[in-house]
Amino acid sequence: MKKNRILVIHGPNLHLLGRREVKVYGNFTLKELNNELKARASTLKVELECFQSNSEGEIVNRITNSDYDFLIINPAGYTHTSVAIRDAILATGIPTIEVHISNIYKREDFRRRSLISDVVQGVITGLGKYSYHLALEAAVYFLSGRKKKKN
């Protein structure tokens, strides 16, 4: 049986985790987060690919040119500005969860508006790195339900 494939995209500046605004984002690194997610994905018997970019175009290309069954994305600063990422998610039709480490609704006014949230299955925000962990669990749950419907 073919394993489900989950793509995790980390947006701009997330490569700075562990040293960037530690009070907001925590003291873990992106490498540590990715290793935790990959370990959990292994126990859940799914394939997981992690990708980080500061470039909107690279993120759009990865969304539209990759082979995966579910997308977990933290668009970071592009959450509030990127029609291109929103359109890429819509164009693929692949189920997606938007995640944020910080609670975007407790931050500056401009961060409270997401151009992505109305085109995804759900949004998990404000739970630190556990936002990603919960999104992974939800993705596996969602995909297992889809498989049952196909049978």
Number of C-alpha atoms within 10 A of each C-alpha: 3 6 11 18 19 23 22 27 22 23 22 18 14 20 16 14 18 17 13 15 11 12 10 13 22 16 13 15 18 18 13 13 17 19 13 15 20 18 13 16 20 12 8 15 13 19 16 22 16 18 14 20 17 17 12 16 12 14 23 17 12 17 22 19 11 10 11 18 17 22 24 24 28 26 28 22 15 21 24 15 17 16 13 16 22 21 15 18 21 16 11 12 13 16 19 25 23 27 31 23 20 20 17 18 14 10 11 9 9 11 17 13 14 19 17 27 17 11 16 19 14 17 18 21 19 17 16 18 23 17 19 26 19 14 22 26 14 16 23 20 12 14 19 12 11 11 10 8 8 6 5
